[in-house]
Amino acid sequence: MTHSFVSSLEEVAALREELDEAGKSLVLTNGVFDVLHVGHVRYLAEARALGDALVVAINGDASVRELKGPGRPINTAEERAEMLRALRCVDRVVVFEERRATGVIGAVRPHLYSKGGDYTAASLIDEEKALLDHLGVEIRILGLVPGKSTSATLSKLSDGQSAGPKRIAILGSGHGSNARAILDAAKSGTLGGEVVVVISDIADSGILRVAEEFGTPTLNLDPGTEKRGHLTDAAMKELHDRLRALRIDLVVCAGFLRILREPLLSAFPERILNLHPSLLPAYPGRNPVAMALAEGAVETGCTVHLIDAGIDTGEILRQERVAIVEGDTVETLTAKIHAAEHRIYPEVIAARLAGFRGS
């Protein structure tokens, strides 16, 4: 990109060397900075005060769409760079097209790296933090301005507008059969809401292909770890930020094989649903169908429940019983449970959304 408000990495690297030779320091921060607000301005001024020059690296437009979802960015990279450069505290702006800022960090080698207080050292992107540590860069986490965030700004802008359909996000890791049932209900008008995004932690998962069949926007969430069932702090923050930016009313897990925790639980209290293939509290966790067969149970089923801080311990909203007959295998019993799931999940979602009306 060539623009008078945008510097190249080479220009910024040269500035860093000039400052270093003079015994001065360069501070780097990065982000989207899509909707500039007073929280940004105060944060950037504080970051600039840490050193002698502040460089802001911003995501390119395609990168913002990938991170924040459809409808973003609101302002183009050129416009965002121009607004940032108009601030006295910002000395240079660079644009990067990748999801991560590692390329910028490696090219600039800042003396200090700063992030806002919605981050912690643990929630920084793993590969970015690893590079910063390798380069010996000091990391500073600065405080937030209470109530001044992009999500809060967008929420204010939407206040007073005519109420549209409730907005649903589906999270999944597998084939997407329950997502298909939900999307079918939304298409027929019986769901009472609109599925605005389907998110998966598996880049080539079937659920993303199902969403594409329905023309529903999709997002791939990098879990940040191969540890089974877990998301890193950075991945959890990214999921939280995406859902808030999309103004989601209800989060629906449909075979999502990662544990959800803070800050997501507090951001969507009693608004995260899960579907489990057993009659909870029986057989929580993994492999519930095989466990029911192994124990010789005469029936099992499925449960729609709220997600809380435990594993399959949230408030039960609805259950459907499924008989286990002689000769059932994991495959045949799973198919019967899926049929029950496809019936009840859209109905529970519709009832939940109806309860949100006027709230």
C-alpha positions in Angstrom: 0.0 0.0 0.0 1.3 3.5 -0.8 -0.2 6.4 1.0 1.2 9.6 2.5 -0.2 8.6 5.9 1.3 5.1 5.8 5.0 4.3 6.4 6.8 1.3 5.0 8.4 -1.2 7.4 11.8 -0.1 6.0 11.1 3.5 6.9 10.0 2.5 10.4 13.0 0.2 10.9 15.3 3.1 9.9 13.6 5.4 12.4 14.2 2.7 15.1 17.9 2.7 14.3 18.1 6.5 14.4 16.5 6.6 17.8 18.7 3.7 19.1 21.8 5.5 18.0 20.6 8.7 19.9 19.9 6.6 23.0 16.1 7.0 22.5 13.4 4.4 22.3 10.6 3.4 19.9 7.3 2.1 21.1 5.1 -0.2 19.0 1.5 -1.1 19.4 -0.9 -2.8 17.0 -4.6 -3.3 16.5 -7.5 -2.6 14.2 -8.4 0.9 15.3 -11.5 0.7 13.2 -13.8 3.1 15.1 -11.5 5.7 16.8 -12.8 6.8 20.2 -11.5 8.5 23.3 -10.4 5.2 24.8 -8.0 4.8 21.9 -6.8 8.4 22.1 -6.0 8.1 25.8 -4.3 4.7 25.4 -2.1 5.9 22.5 -1.1 9.1 24.4 -0.1 6.9 27.3 1.8 4.5 25.0 3.7 7.4 23.4 4.8 8.6 26.8 6.6 5.4 27.3 9.3 6.3 24.7 10.4 8.9 22.2 8.3 7.7 19.2 5.1 5.7 18.8 4.5 3.4 15.8 1.0 2.0 15.3 0.6 -1.1 13.2 -2.9 -1.6 11.9 -4.5 -4.6 10.3 -5.3 -4.3 6.6 -8.9 -4.4 5.4 -8.9 -8.1 4.5 -7.3 -9.0 7.9 -10.0 -7.0 9.7 -12.7 -8.9 7.9 -11.1 -12.2 8.9 -10.7 -11.1 12.5 -13.9 -9.1 13.1 -16.3 -10.7 10.7 -18.7 -9.3 8.1 -19.4 -5.6 8.1 -15.9 -4.7 9.2 -13.9 -2.6 8.8 -16.2 0.4 8.9 -13.3 2.6 7.9 -10.6 1.5 5.3 -7.0 1.2 6.2 -6.2 4.4 4.5 -8.8 6.3 6.5 -7.8 4.7 9.7 -4.1 5.6 9.1 -5.1 9.2 8.3 -7.0 9.6 11.5 -4.3 8.0 13.6 -1.6 10.2 12.0 -3.7 13.3 12.9 -3.0 12.5 16.6 0.0 14.3 18.0 1.0 11.2 19.9 1.3 9.0 16.8 4.6 9.3 14.9 4.2 6.5 12.2 1.5 4.1 11.0 2.2 0.9 9.1 -0.3 -1.6 7.7 0.0 -5.3 7.8 -2.2 -7.8 5.9 -1.5 -10.9 8.0 -3.6 -12.0 11.0 -0.7 -11.6 13.3 1.8 -8.7 13.8 4.9 -10.9 14.0 6.2 -9.6 10.7 6.0 -6.0 11.9 7.6 -6.9 15.2 10.4 -8.7 13.5 11.1 -5.9 11.0 10.8 -3.0 13.5 12.4 -4.6 16.6 10.8 -2.0 18.9 12.3 -1.1 22.3 8.9 -1.4 23.9 5.7 -3.1 22.9 2.4 -1.9 24.5 -1.2 -3.3 24.5 -4.4 -2.2 26.2 -5.7 -3.4 29.5 -8.1 -5.8 27.8 -5.0 -8.0 27.3 -2.8 -9.7 29.9 0.7 -11.1 29.3 -1.0 -14.5 29.1 -3.6 -13.4 26.5 -1.1 -12.0 24.1 -0.9 -14.0 20.8 1.6 -16.8 21.5 3.7 -16.3 18.4 3.9 -12.6 19.0 4.9 -12.9 22.6 7.5 -15.6 21.7 9.1 -13.2 19.2 9.0 -10.3 21.6 10.6 -12.4 24.3 13.3 -13.6 21.8 14.1 -10.0 20.9 14.2 -8.9 24.5 11.4 -6.3 24.0 9.8 -4.9 27.1 6.0 -5.5 27.1 3.8 -3.0 28.8 0.1 -3.5 29.4 -1.7 -0.2 29.8 -5.0 0.5 31.5 -8.4 0.8 29.8 -10.7 3.7 29.9 -13.9 2.3 31.5 -16.8 2.2 29.2 -14.8 3.4 26.2 -14.4 0.6 23.7 -15.2 -0.2 20.1 -18.0 -2.6 21.2 -19.5 0.0 23.5 -19.4 2.6 20.7 -21.0 0.4 18.1 -23.7 -0.6 20.7 -24.5 3.1 21.3 -24.8 3.7 17.5 -27.3 0.8 17.3 -29.4 2.2 20.2 -32.7 3.7 19.1 -32.6 1.9 15.7 -35.6 -0.3 14.8 -35.2 -3.7 16.4 -34.1 -6.3 14.0 -34.1 -10.1 14.4 -32.1 -11.5 17.3 -28.5 -12.3 16.2 -27.2 -15.9 16.7 -23.7 -17.3 16.4 -23.1 -21.0 16.0 -19.9 -22.6 17.3 -18.9 -26.0 16.1 -16.0 -28.4 15.3 -17.6 -31.2 13.4 -19.8 -32.2 10.5 -22.5 -29.6 11.2 -25.7 -31.7 11.2 -27.2 -29.7 14.1 -26.1 -26.4 12.5 -28.0 -27.5 9.4 -31.1 -28.1 11.4 -30.7 -24.6 13.0 -30.1 -22.9 9.7 -33.1 -24.7 8.1 -35.3 -23.4 10.9 -33.9 -19.9 10.4 -34.5 -20.1 6.7 -38.1 -21.2 7.3 -38.7 -18.4 9.7 -39.4 -20.7 12.7 -36.2 -19.9 14.6 -37.2 -16.4 15.5 -33.7 -15.1 14.9 -30.9 -14.8 12.3 -27.7 -16.8 12.2 -25.1 -14.1 11.4 -22.0 -16.2 11.7 -20.8 -19.8 12.1 -17.4 -20.2 13.8 -15.2 -23.3 13.9 -11.9 -24.1 15.5 -11.2 -26.5 12.6 -10.4 -24.8 9.3 -11.8 -27.5 7.1 -14.7 -28.6 9.3 -18.0 -29.7 7.8 -19.9 -27.1 9.8 -18.2 -24.3 7.8 -19.2 -26.0 4.5 -22.8 -26.3 5.8 -22.8 -22.6 6.6 -21.5 -21.8 3.1 -24.4 -23.7 1.6 -26.8 -21.4 3.4 -24.8 -18.3 2.5 -24.0 -17.7 6.2 -20.7 -15.9 7.0 -18.0 -18.1 8.5 -15.0 -17.5 10.7 -12.1 -19.8 11.6 -10.9 -19.5 15.2 -7.3 -20.4 15.8 -7.4 -22.2 19.1 -3.8 -21.3 19.8 -3.0 -24.8 21.2 -3.3 -28.4 20.3 -4.3 -29.3 23.9 -7.5 -31.2 23.7 -10.6 -29.3 24.6 -8.8 -26.0 25.4 -8.4 -22.5 24.0 -5.6 -20.2 24.9 -6.3 -17.0 26.7 -5.5 -15.2 23.4 -8.0 -17.4 21.5 -10.7 -16.9 24.1 -10.2 -13.2 24.0 -10.4 -13.2 20.2 -13.7 -15.2 20.3 -15.1 -12.8 22.8 -14.1 -9.8 20.8 -15.6 -11.2 17.6 -18.9 -12.1 19.2 -19.2 -8.7 20.8 -18.3 -6.9 17.6 -21.1 -8.8 15.8 -23.6 -7.8 18.5 -24.5 -11.4 19.1 -27.6 -12.1 21.3 -27.3 -15.8 21.6 -24.3 -18.2 21.3 -25.2 -21.7 20.2 -22.7 -24.5 20.6 -23.3 -27.3 18.1 -20.5 -29.9 18.6 -17.9 -27.3 19.7 -15.2 -29.3 21.3 -13.5 -26.5 23.2 -14.3 -25.4 26.8 -15.7 -21.9 27.0 -14.7 -19.7 30.0 -14.1 -16.1 30.9 -14.3 -13.5 29.6 -17.0 -15.1 27.4 -19.3 -16.3 30.2 -19.6 -12.9 31.8 -20.2 -11.2 28.4 -23.1 -13.5 27.6 -24.7 -14.5 30.9 -27.3 -17.2 30.4 -27.0 -16.7 26.6 -24.7 -19.6 25.7 -26.4 -22.9 24.9 -25.0 -26.3 24.5 -26.3 -29.7 23.3 -25.0 -32.8 24.9 -25.8 -36.4 23.7 -26.9 -37.9 27.1 -29.5 -37.3 29.7 -27.4 -35.1 32.0 -26.3 -35.3 34.7 -25.6 -38.8 33.4 -22.4 -39.2 31.2 -21.0 -35.7 31.1 -17.9 -35.0 29.1 -16.6 -37.0 26.2 -17.9 -40.3 24.7 -21.3 -40.3 26.4 -22.9 -42.6 23.9 -20.2 -45.3 24.3 -20.4 -44.9 28.1 -24.2 -45.5 28.1 -23.7 -48.7 26.0 -20.8 -49.9 28.1 -22.9 -49.6 31.3 -25.9 -51.4 29.8 -28.2 -48.4 30.1 -31.8 -49.0 28.7 -32.1 -45.4 27.6 -30.1 -42.3 26.9 -31.0 -39.1 25.0 -29.9 -35.5 24.6 -29.9 -32.4 26.7 -30.0 -28.7 25.9 -28.4 -26.7 28.7 -26.8 -23.4 29.5 -23.1 -23.3 29.6 -21.5 -22.3 33.0 -18.0 -22.6 34.4 -18.3 -26.4 34.8 -18.3 -29.2 32.3 -21.9 -30.0 31.2 -23.2 -28.6 34.6 -25.3 -25.7 33.4 -29.1 -25.3 33.9 -31.0 -27.9 31.9 -33.5 -26.4 29.5 -34.9 -29.5 27.7 -34.2 -33.2 27.4 -35.4 -35.9 24.9 -35.2 -39.6 25.8 -33.9 -42.2 23.3 -34.4 -45.9 23.9 -31.4 -48.2 23.7 -32.4 -51.5 22.0 -30.6 -54.8 21.7 -28.1 -54.6 18.9 -27.5 -50.9 19.1 -24.0 -49.8 18.4 -22.3 -46.4 19.0 -23.1 -45.6 15.3 -26.8 -46.6 15.4 -27.5 -45.0 18.8 -25.7 -41.8 17.8 -27.9 -41.6 14.7 -31.1 -41.9 16.8 -29.8 -39.2 19.3 -29.0 -36.9 16.3 -32.5 -37.2 15.1 -33.8 -36.1 18.5 -31.2 -33.3 18.7 -32.3 -32.0 15.3 -35.9 -31.8 16.5 -35.4 -30.1 19.9 -32.5 -27.8 19.5 -34.1 -25.3 17.1 -37.2 -25.3 19.3 -35.2 -24.5 22.4 -33.4 -21.7 20.6 -36.7 -20.3 19.3 -38.1 -20.3 22.9 -34.9 -18.7 24.3 -35.0 -16.0 21.7 -38.7 -15.3 22.4 -37.8 -14.7 26.0 -35.3 -12.1 25.0 -37.8 -9.9 23.1 -38.1 -6.5 24.7 -35.0 -7.2 26.8 
